[in-house]
Amino acid sequence: MKQFKYKLYPFFLLSLIKKLKRCFKNISKTNKMYKFFFVMLVHNYSTILGLSKKGTLFAFFFCNKKMKVVFRHTNLVVKDWKKASDFYSKVFGMSIVPPVRDLKGCWLDKGVGYKEATIKGCHMRLPGFDHLSDKDCPTLEIFEYNNITNSMNNKESNPPKHVYRPGFGHIAFHVDNVMLACEKVLKNGGSVLNENSNISSFSVNDKTTITFAYVRDIEGNIIELQNYKTIN
């Protein structure tokens, strides 16, 4: 009999929450005070039933609480993180955010999906952000995995989508002069994507012209160099 009653508790709790929600239907969802009151009320009722954790989760669910999302970094997997970071430092003036990463352990094996994994690399400050006043600015994360050789040598057209799979589609930087930026890339060991017609321009409207070019870093990863020019 007790087991039968316990099975009915979640259904009773769900019904109770729905009734409580109807009581607050005319209250603005952005009112934090009433949200807190609602959650605590459901929590207290569910504690009596011995289901405090489930009750609180139900309450948050029915409050329709929005999740905060913040962009943190773009990850670039490379064969040699020191050479890659040196390239981005010389071409785009990016600097390393300490500490330098040297990661290993069971937690990493579980996260990346293979045993005895190691990661060496760094985070680099992206240009155009005020990293002095905002320490949470997004970064470029450059990682070198000990298992990257197999992934780099994979000749298949659709290689496995592991977390340590090298490269990305491309990243883009706004520059003052696309042609000079291309020359700087070439000077530091990079290359252009299309030697025949690398730099292109198009008009968004009568006042704005976008000039862009695709280049490669020292490991062949694609970078877009772009410039927006507006005529007043």
Backbone as a ProteinNet text record, in pm:
[ID]
protein_1_A
[PRIMARY]
MKQFKYKLYPFFLLSLIKKLKRCFKNISKTNKMYKFFFVMLVHNYSTILGLSKKGTLFAFFFCNKKMKVVFRHTNLVVKDWKKASDFYSKVFGMSIVPPVRDLKGCWLDKGVGYKEATIKGCHMRLPGFDHLSDKDCPTLEIFEYNNITNSMNNKESNPPKHVYRPGFGHIAFHVDNVMLACEKVLKNGGSVLNENSNISSFSVNDKTTITFAYVRDIEGNIIELQNYKTIN
[TERTIARY]
83.4	0	86.7	192.9	283	351.4	391	456.8	362.6	235.2	135	118.1	115.5	101.5	222	342.3	464.1	464.7	411	406.4	312.4	211.8	116.4	168.9	274.3	325.9	366.6	444.8	484.1	365.3	260.4	141.9	68.4	63	-0.4	77.9	211.1	297.2	282.2	275.4	258.5	126.7	21.3	-110	-107.5	-37.6	-27.1	45.1	153.4	230.4	147.8	70.5	-14.3	-118.1	-173.2	-272.1	-206.9	-86.4	-15	21.9	57.4	93.7	-25.8	-143.6	-263.8	-291.8	-251.9	-272.3	-187.6	-75.1	17.2	14.5	-89.1	-90.1	-94.1	-145.6	-154.1	-31.8	65.1	186.2	294.2	363.1	468	575	616.1	717.3	854.6	872.2	1002.3	1014.5	907	909.6	982.4	1105.7	1189.9	1137.5	1074.3	1024.8	917.5	823.5	717.1	769.1	869.4	930.6	992.1	1064	1128	1022.7	913.5	805.9	744	722.9	662.2	750.9	880.6	974.1	980.3	986.9	994.9	867.1	752.2	624.9	617.8	655.9	655.3	758.9	874.6	979.6	930.3	859.4	808.8	705.8	615.2	515.5	581.8	680.3	745.7	833.3	884.3	962.7	875.6	752.5	657.9	637.6	639.8	620.3	751.1	860.6	990	1049.7	1006.8	1054.3	1105.7	1185	1225.6	1301.3	1395.3	1474.8	1388.8	1302.4	1216.7	1118.8	1068.6	972.5	1033.5	1154.9	1222.3	1252.4	1291.7	1316.7	1189.2	1077.3	948.5	916.8	944.1	911.7	990.8	1120.3	1202.3	1157.4	1115.6	1069.6	946.7	851.7	727.9	744.2	852.8	879.2	935.6	971.7	1026	1150.4	1238.9	1359.4	1452	1497	1584.1	1729.4	1799.5	1939.5	2029.5	2124.5	2220.1	2327.5	2353.8	2453.2	2556.5	2684.5	2794	2896.3	2933.8	3037	3173.1	3250.3	3377.9	3500.3	3505.2	3624.9	3598.2	3690.7	3695.2	3817.1	3797.6	3907.4	3969.9	4101.9	4177	4274.7	4261	4349.6	4462.9	4585.8	4703.2	4805.9	4905.4	5013.6	5119.4	5141.1	5243.5	5185.8	5145.1	5076	5168.7	5296.8	5390.5	5409.9	5425.4	5440.8	5312.3	5197.8	5068.6	5043.9	5070.2	5048.6	5144.9	5265.5	5363.3	5315.8	5254.3	5200.2	5090.7	4994.1	4882.8	4929.1	5037.4	5094.1	5158.4	5236.2	5307.6	5214.7	5115.7	5028.3	4918.3	4855	4738.7	4761.3	4884.2	4915.7	4849.3	4815.8	4749.3	4851.9	4811.1	4901.2	4839.9	4925.7	4881.4	4821.3	4709.8	4647.2	4702	4780.5	4833.8	4722.9	4745.2	4864.9	4859.6	4977.4	4984.8	4927.1	4851	4783.8	4874.3	4872.5	4938.5	4847.3	4751.5	4641.3	4650.5	4617.3	4608.3	4536.3	4491.5	4420.8	4297.2	4237.9	4118.2	4002.8	3991.3	3882.3	3892.8	4018.4	4039.7	4011.1	4055.3	4027.8	3877.9	3801.2	3655.8	3596	3649.5	3594.4	3620.5	3744.5	3780.3	3755.3	3740.6	3700.9	3812.3	3934.4	4038	4133	4200.1	4283.1	4418.8	4472.7	4604.7	4614.8	4508.2	4506.1	4587.6	4654.2	4723.7	4695.2	4685.1	4664.7	4768.6	4834.5	4924.6	4880.1	4885.5	4841.5	4817.7	4734.9	4711.7	4583.8	4542.2	4436.2	4504	4453.8	4511.8	4406.2	4447.8	4356.2	4322.7	4194	4150.6	4161.9	4201.1	4211.5	4074	4068.7	3943.2	3861.9	3910	3839.7	3921.3	3851.7	3918.3	3944.1	4054.2	4085.5	4129	4168.9	4210.8	4091.4	3983.2	3865	3769.7	3776.1	3686.9	3769.4	3787.8	3868.9	3796.5	3666.1	3587.7	3569.6	3652.9	3644.3	3673	3610.1	3635.7	3780.5	3827.5	3966.8	3974.8	4093.5	4123.1	4199.3	4142.5	4202.4	4279.9	4411.4	4496.7	4545	4503	4534.3	4612.1	4707.9	4783.1	4757.7	4696.7	4666.6	4775.5	4800.5	4898.6	4845.8	4715.4	4654.9	4627.9	4684.9	4649	4710.8	4819.8	4887.5	4794.7	4721.4	4628.7	4519.6	4473.3	4366.5	4416.5	4538.6	4596.1	4621.4	4656.8	4689	4566.3	4448.1	4325.3	4294.6	4295	4276	4129.6	4039.1	3899.2	3835.7	3733.4	3665.1	3583.3	3535.3	3457.8	3522.4	3628.3	3696.8	3607.6	3636.3	3555.6	3551.4	3436.1	3420.5	3456.3	3582	3628.7	3654.2	3661.5	3687.7	3827	3916.5	4053.1	4073.2	3963.9	3974.5	4029.7	4130.2	4194.4	4108.7	4129.7	4075	3933.7	3885.7	3750.7	3714.2	3593.9	3557.3	3649.3	3633.5	3730.3	3697	3793.7	3769.4	3796.4	3735.2	3746.9	3801.2	3886.2	3940.6	3913.2	3869.8	3857.3	3993.6	4040.2	4171.3	4155.8	4252.9	4248.2	4271.4	4360.4	4394.9	4410.4	4322.1	4322.2	4449	4493.5	4613.1	4737.5	4753.7	4869.3	4862.7	4741.3	4723.7	4761.2	4725.4	4762.6	4914.6	4979.9	5126.1	5191.3	5130.2	5182.8	5168	5056.8	5034.5	5141.8	5167.1	5267.9	5407.6	5436.3	5567.6	5594.6	5489.1	5505.2	5473.9	5480.5	5469.6	5332.7	5235.2	5102	5092	4971.1	4951	4812.7	4791.7	4659.8	4579.6	4447.6	4361.8	4347	4337.6	4319.8	4416.5	4522	4626.8	4579.9	4481.3	4436.2	4357.3	4261.2	4178.1	4147.7	4247.8	4236.4	4148.9	4169.4	4096.7	3972.6	3859.2	3733	3657.3	3571	3490.1	3346.8	3253.1	3113.8	3046.3	2938	2864.8	2740	2724.9	2605.2	2490.8	2523.3	2428	2507	2445.1	2512.3	2626.8	2627.3	2725.7	2833.3	2808.9	2901.3	2960.5	3093	3164.7	3246.6	3237.1	3312.5	3420	3544.1	3656.9	3704.7	3727.7	3768.2	3861.6	3933.6	4021.8	4035.8	4052.6	4075.6	4222.4	4282.3	4422.3	4431.5	4549.9	4572.5	4685.7	4674	4783.8	4890.6	4989.7	5102.8	5064.4	4946	4900.6	4785.4	4755.8	4654.4	4513.2	4493.9	4360.9	4320.5	4193.5	4147.6	4112.9	4158.5	4129.9	4070.3	3965	3908.9	3956.1	4011.5	4050.7	3946.8	3885.6	3779	3790.4	3735.2	3733.4	3600.7	3533.6	3408	3439.1	3403.6	3428.1	3294.6	3265.1	3138.9	3164	3087.9	3098.6	2988.7	3026.7	2927.6	2863.9
-120.7	0	125.5	125.8	240.6	262.7	150.7	162.3	222.4	185.2	237.4	387.4	432.5	575.3	653	594.6	663.9	687.1	587.9	601.7	712.8	741.9	847.2	986.5	995.5	1125.5	1216	1167	1255.6	1312.8	1231	1279	1384.3	1361.3	1458.1	1589.1	1576.3	1694.5	1773.4	1702.3	1768.4	1844.5	1782.4	1847.2	1970.6	1960.1	2071.2	2189.6	2161.8	2268.4	2339	2262.1	2322.1	2415.6	2374	2458.6	2586.3	2571.2	2688.4	2783.3	2726.8	2810.8	2892.9	2832.9	2904.9	3022.8	3008.3	3117.5	3239.6	3213.7	3322.6	3358.7	3315.7	3335.9	3483.2	3569.5	3711.8	3791	3719.7	3785.9	3780.9	3889.2	3895.7	3790.4	3722.4	3618.1	3675.4	3802.7	3865	3910.7	3895.8	3939.4	3835	3863.9	3767.2	3735.1	3832.5	3810.3	3701.8	3707.6	3608.9	3473.8	3474.9	3349.3	3278.5	3355.2	3298.7	3243.7	3320.2	3277.3	3147.4	3138	3019.7	2896.8	2911.9	2800.6	2752.6	2846.3	2809.2	2740.3	2785	2724.6	2579.7	2556.2	2419.9	2334.6	2393.6	2320.9	2273.9	2361.4	2325.7	2214	2221	2115.6	1982.8	1987.7	1864.5	1805.5	1890.1	1840.1	1754	1795.4	1717.6	1578.9	1572.3	1445.3	1366.9	1425.9	1359.5	1364.2	1461.3	1473.3	1614.9	1667.7	1808.2	1843	1758.6	1789.1	1789.6	1687.4	1679	1795.4	1830.8	1940.2	2071.7	2097.7	2222.3	2227.6	2113.6	2108.1	2135	2077.1	2103.3	2252.3	2314	2456	2542.2	2514.3	2591.2	2569.8	2445.8	2415.5	2497.4	2504.4	2575.4	2727	2771.9	2916.4	2965.5	2869.7	2905.8	2994	2956.9	3036.4	3026.5	3141.1	3143	3119.9	3041.3	3011.5	3120.4	3164.6	3265.4	3198.5	3253	3197.1	3303.8	3269.2	3362.2	3290.3	3351.1	3293.2	3306	3195.4	3194.4	3186.5	3086.5	3072.4	2991.2	3002.3	2916.3	2827	2695.9	2601.3	2566.4	2570.9	2533.5	2423	2305.7	2192.5	2193.2	2188.1	2199.7	2091.2	2077.7	1981.4	2036.5	2167.2	2231.6	2362.4	2362.1	2478.9	2600	2575.1	2687	2763.2	2689.7	2754.7	2826.5	2762.2	2821.7	2950.7	2948.2	3067.9	3179.6	3142.1	3241.3	3308.9	3230.6	3284.7	3387.6	3352.4	3443.4	3566.6	3549.9	3663.5	3763.7	3712.3	3799.5	3865.6	3790.8	3843.3	3932.2	3889.9	3961.5	4028.5	4020.8	4087.8	4026.7	3898.5	3832	3787.2	3786.9	3746.2	3631.6	3555.1	3437.4	3478.6	3415.3	3434.2	3326.2	3361.9	3258.9	3195.8	3069.8	2988	2908	2862.9	2771.7	2637.4	2572.7	2447.1	2325.3	2235.3	2104.6	2008	1950.3	1878.1	1727.4	1651.6	1505.9	1453.4	1328.5	1269.4	1193.1	1119.1	1039.1	1126.9	1245.6	1336.5	1378.7	1395.7	1433.7	1315.9	1195	1074.5	1058	1079.7	1066.3	1172.9	1293.2	1404.3	1394.3	1354.9	1353	1218.3	1112.7	983.7	886.3	907.4	806.2	809.5	695.8	680.8	749.3	790.8	854.3	977.3	1053.1	1176.3	1285.6	1365	1483.5	1601.6	1718.7	1841.6	1943.8	2003.1	2115.1	2231.5	2351.2	2465.5	2589	2678.4	2805.1	2870.7	2974.3	3064.1	3194	3253.8	3378.8	3488.4	3608.3	3723.1	3764	3772.9	3814.2	3965.3	4013.5	4158.8	4223.8	4349.4	4424.2	4418.5	4345.7	4336.8	4405.3	4458.5	4524.1	4420.2	4347.9	4239.5	4291	4416.7	4472.3	4494.4	4547.7	4575.6	4456.9	4366.5	4250.8	4123.7	4052.8	3931.1	3812.9	3827	3718.5	3733.4	3814.6	3830.5	3696.3	3670.4	3544.3	3533.4	3411.1	3385.5	3283.1	3271.7	3163.9	3057.5	2938.9	2829.1	2740	2736.1	2656.4	2533.7	2414.7	2290.2	2193.7	2126.7	2019.7	1890	1790.9	1661.7	1560.7	1467.5	1363.4	1262.5	1261.8	1167.3	1230.5	1346.8	1420.8	1362.2	1287.5	1232.7	1144.3	1054.5	965.3	1044.3	1149.6	1231	1310.3	1361.6	1439.2	1352	1223.9	1134.1	1064.1	1095.2	1033	1085	995.5	1035.2	1026.9	983.9	969	1104.9	1105.1	1230.5	1281.1	1189.1	1226.9	1167.5	1228.9	1175.1	1179.7	1095.3	1093.3	1229.9	1266.4	1398.5	1393.7	1364.4	1364.2	1506.9	1524.6	1658	1706.3	1609.1	1644.9	1650	1645.2	1658.3	1796.4	1806.2	1935.5	2033.8	2161.8	2268.9	2313.6	2410.1	2463.6	2514.9	2569.3	2624.5	2739.9	2849.8	2959.4	3059.3	3140.1	3253.2	3379.5	3489.3	3613.5	3726.8	3809.3	3927.8	4050.1	4158.4	4285.4	4353.3	4396.6	4461.8	4595	4683	4814	4802.6	4709.6	4693.5	4544.4	4489.6	4345.9	4303	4382.6	4347.5	4341.7	4441.1	4441.9	4326.1	4292.2	4179.7	4048.2	4033	3913.3	3900.8	4012.5	4013.4	3974.2	4017.3	3984.1	3835.1	3778.2	3634.2	3556.1	3595.4	3528.6	3541.6	3658.4	3685.4	3595.6	3555.6	3475	3327	3281.6	3137.7	3089.2	3179.5	3140.1	3138.3	3120.6	3117	3170.7	3204.9	3250.5	3129.1	3138.6	3025.2	3009.6	3121.8	3118.9	3218	3167.8	3254.5	3335.7	3283.8	3351.5	3479	3469.2	3587	3586	3624.1	3610.3	3717.3	3844.2	3955	3990.5	4000.6	4030.7	4138.4	4211.6	4317	4310.3	4351.5	4363.2	4470.8	4525.5	4632.4	4577.2	4609.1	4569.2	4663.7	4791	4894.3	5007.4	5121.2	5233.1	5292.5	5265.2	5329.5	5235.2	5104.3	5010.1	4911.6	4902.5	4806.2	4713.4	4584.3	4485.1	4424.2	4431.3	4368	4251.8	4136.8	4021	3929.4	3845.7	3745.5	3629.7	3510.3	3392.5	3353.7	3332.9	3291	3169.3	3112.2	2997.1	3028.4	2973.9	2988.5	2885	2869.5	2780.6	2632.6	2597.4	2458.3	2438.1	2541.3	2527	2562.7	2608.5	2647.5	2780.7	2790.9	2905.9	3026	3142.6	3269.8	3365.4	3434.7	3538.1	3674.9	3752	3890.2	3979.9	4068.4	4150.1	4295.6	4382.5	4525.1	4584.3	4652.5	4721.6	4869.5	4922	5063.5	5132.9	5231.4	5304.4	5446.9	5488.9	5625.3	5710.8	5816.3	5903.7	5999.1
0	0	0	81	87.2	-47.2	-111.6	-240.8	-344.4	-338.3	-431	-411.4	-285.8	-255.8	-305.8	-289.2	-331.6	-482.4	-557.6	-702.9	-746	-662.9	-695.6	-662.3	-577.2	-533.9	-650.4	-747.6	-857.6	-934	-952.7	-1024.2	-942.2	-810.3	-721.9	-721.8	-720.9	-720.3	-850.4	-962.5	-1091.5	-1096.9	-1047	-1043.6	-954.9	-841.3	-748	-811.7	-883.2	-947.1	-1053.6	-1129.9	-1233.6	-1172.6	-1058.2	-990.6	-938.3	-883.4	-832.5	-946.1	-1058.9	-1172.5	-1220.7	-1218.6	-1260	-1168.5	-1041	-944.8	-981.7	-1048.3	-1081.3	-1230	-1302	-1447.2	-1487.1	-1399.9	-1432.5	-1387.7	-1329.4	-1279.8	-1387.2	-1407.8	-1509.9	-1483.9	-1589.4	-1576.9	-1543.4	-1565.2	-1536.8	-1391.9	-1313.3	-1174.2	-1090.1	-1054.3	-983.8	-844.7	-778.1	-642.8	-642.2	-736.5	-742.4	-789.4	-875.8	-917.5	-797.2	-716	-597.8	-502.2	-481.9	-393	-443.2	-574.6	-634.2	-614.9	-640.7	-626.2	-482.1	-387.3	-246.2	-199.7	-249.7	-211.1	-257.3	-383.9	-436.6	-365.3	-335.4	-264.9	-128.3	-56.7	75.8	68.2	-28.5	-45.1	-80	-169.6	-212.7	-102.8	-12.7	100.6	191.5	208.2	289.8	229.2	95.4	25.7	12.4	57.6	47.2	-91.9	-171.3	-309.3	-335.7	-243.2	-250.6	-378.2	-418.9	-537.4	-663.3	-675.4	-793.4	-797.3	-680.6	-674.9	-717.2	-672.2	-708.3	-857.6	-914.8	-1058.4	-1137.8	-1089.6	-1154	-1150.2	-1035.1	-1018.6	-1115.8	-1128.1	-1221	-1365.3	-1395.5	-1530.8	-1566.6	-1474.8	-1502.5	-1494.3	-1435.6	-1433	-1566.5	-1654.8	-1786.2	-1774.6	-1686.4	-1665.4	-1786.7	-1839.2	-1955.5	-1914.8	-1996.2	-1969.1	-2026.9	-1948.1	-1994	-2079	-2195.6	-2287	-2321.9	-2309.3	-2340.1	-2427.8	-2540.4	-2627.3	-2559.6	-2556.6	-2485.5	-2577	-2664.7	-2746.8	-2873.3	-2968.1	-3086.2	-3071.8	-3091.2	-3074	-3208.9	-3213.6	-3333.4	-3296	-3359.2	-3332.2	-3434.5	-3385.1	-3472.7	-3441.2	-3529.4	-3507	-3412.2	-3417.1	-3333.3	-3279.2	-3153.2	-3097.2	-3083.4	-3060.2	-3043.2	-3174.3	-3283.9	-3414.5	-3455	-3426.8	-3462.7	-3385	-3254.8	-3172.7	-3212.6	-3253.2	-3298.6	-3427.9	-3516.4	-3641.9	-3613.4	-3528.1	-3498.4	-3420.4	-3346.1	-3273.2	-3369.4	-3465.2	-3558.6	-3660.7	-3708.5	-3813.7	-3757.8	-3647.9	-3595.8	-3460.2	-3409.5	-3283.5	-3161.9	-3168.7	-3056.5	-2952.9	-2826.5	-2718.4	-2638.7	-2573.4	-2497.8	-2363.8	-2330.2	-2198.8	-2106.3	-2004.6	-1914.8	-1830.6	-1786.4	-1805.5	-1935.8	-1981.4	-2095.3	-2051.3	-2138.8	-2102.3	-2122.4	-2024.1	-2031.9	-1956.6	-2028.4	-1965.2	-1986.5	-1883.3	-1892.5	-1769.3	-1777.2	-1664.1	-1709.6	-1615.5	-1645.9	-1692.4	-1634.2	-1670.7	-1816.9	-1866.5	-2005.9	-2098.8	-2058	-2137.1	-2160.1	-2053.9	-2062.1	-2152.6	-2144.1	-2221.3	-2370.7	-2409.5	-2551.8	-2618	-2536.7	-2592.6	-2625.5	-2573.3	-2590.8	-2470.9	-2445.9	-2327.2	-2343.6	-2228.5	-2220.2	-2310.4	-2312.3	-2392.5	-2324.1	-2403.5	-2351.6	-2444.2	-2384	-2461.1	-2418.1	-2515.5	-2489.5	-2576.9	-2522	-2600.8	-2517.6	-2570.6	-2502.8	-2553.2	-2481.8	-2527.2	-2569.7	-2678.3	-2727.1	-2730.9	-2692.1	-2691.6	-2834.6	-2864.3	-2997.4	-3012.6	-3130.2	-3150.9	-3154.2	-3108.6	-3112.8	-2985.5	-2884.4	-2756.2	-2647.1	-2547.4	-2434.9	-2326.6	-2340.9	-2247.8	-2110.5	-2101.1	-1972.1	-1879.6	-1934.9	-1852.7	-1845.1	-1944.6	-1946.1	-1962.3	-1852.4	-1853.2	-1916.8	-1942.3	-2000.8	-2151.4	-2215	-2360.5	-2429.3	-2545	-2615.5	-2661.8	-2674.9	-2711.7	-2825	-2883.3	-2976.9	-2898.4	-2889.8	-2814.2	-2911.1	-2896.3	-2985	-2908.7	-2954.9	-2884.2	-2974	-2912.4	-2978.7	-2901.6	-2967.5	-2904.8	-2938.2	-2845.3	-2873.3	-2975.1	-3000.8	-3094.2	-3230.6	-3255.1	-3376.5	-3503.2	-3491.4	-3609.4	-3690.8	-3621.2	-3691.1	-3761.6	-3694.6	-3752.7	-3872.6	-3865.5	-3974.7	-4097.6	-4073.6	-4183.9	-4241.4	-4188.2	-4236.5	-4376.9	-4474.8	-4614.4	-4657.8	-4568	-4605	-4631.2	-4717	-4749.1	-4631.6	-4547.6	-4428.9	-4304.4	-4251.9	-4134.2	-4011.7	-3910.6	-3788.1	-3721.6	-3669.6	-3608.8	-3460.3	-3431.6	-3293.9	-3248.6	-3115.5	-3061.9	-3101.2	-3128.9	-3165	-3317.1	-3394.1	-3539.9	-3572.9	-3659.1	-3683.3	-3761.7	-3731.2	-3813.2	-3782.4	-3861.2	-3852.6	-3991.9	-4010.7	-4141.4	-4173.6	-4103.3	-4107.6	-3996.9	-3960.8	-3872.4	-3953.5	-3913.2	-3990.5	-3904.7	-3965.4	-3899.9	-3987.3	-3923.9	-3995.4	-3993.9	-4111	-4122.3	-4195.5	-4176.9	-4242.9	-4393.2	-4431.5	-4572	-4601.7	-4682.9	-4711.2	-4784.5	-4880.5	-4957.9	-4869.6	-4782.4	-4691.7	-4592.9	-4547.8	-4455.3	-4523.1	-4650.7	-4727	-4737.6	-4763.7	-4774.4	-4642.1	-4531.9	-4399.1	-4370	-4414.5	-4399.4	-4475.8	-4600.6	-4683.5	-4623.3	-4569.2	-4509.9	-4389.9	-4318.3	-4196.8	-4217.2	-4341.7	-4368.1	-4409.7	-4420.1	-4463.6	-4614.8	-4665.9	-4810.8	-4844.5	-4972.2	-5016.2	-5060.8	-5051.3	-5085.2	-5235.9	-5305.6	-5450.6	-5514.7	-5574.3	-5628.7	-5749.8	-5824.4	-5946.6	-5916.9	-5825.9	-5793.7	-5644.7	-5566.9	-5421.9	-5358.2	-5391.9	-5328.4	-5410	-5340	-5408	-5331.2	-5402.1	-5338.9	-5389.3	-5304.3	-5346.2	-5262.1	-5313.7	-5245.3	-5178.2	-5050.5	-4976.7	-5012.1	-5020.7	-5062.9	-5129.2	-5147.7	-5215.5	-5134.1	-5003.1	-4915.8	-4861.4	-4865.1	-4801.5	-4902.1	-4902.1	-4986.4	-4897.3	-4924.3	-4847.9	-4936.9	-4890.8	-4959.6	-4873.8	-4936.6	-4856.3	-4934.9	-4860.5	-4920.1	-4822.7	-4877.5	-4794.4	-4802.6	-4686.3	-4678.5	-4587	-4579.1	-4490.6	-4393.4	-4271.4	-4176.2	-4208.2	-4122.1	-4151.9	-4154.5	-4101	-4105.4	-4203.4	-4281.9	-4385.5	-4344.2	-4221.1	-4175.6	-4239.3	-4277	-4355.3	-4267.2	-4309.6	-4242.3	-4345.6	-4307.3	-4394.3	-4346.5	-4438.1	-4409.9	-4475.7	-4399.2	-4456.5	-4413.7	-4498	-4468.7	-4514.1	-4420.8	-4451.6	-4472.6	-4589.3	-4617.1	-4641.8	-4557.6	-4568.7	-4615.8	-4717.2	-4770.1	-4708.8	-4639.4	-4575.6	-4677.3
[MASK]
++++++++++++++++++++++++++++++++++++++++++++++++++++++++++++++++++++++++++++++++++++++++++++++++++++++++++++++++++++++++++++++++++++++++++++++++++++++++++++++++++++++++++++++++++++++++++++++++++++++++++++++++++++++++++++++++++++++++

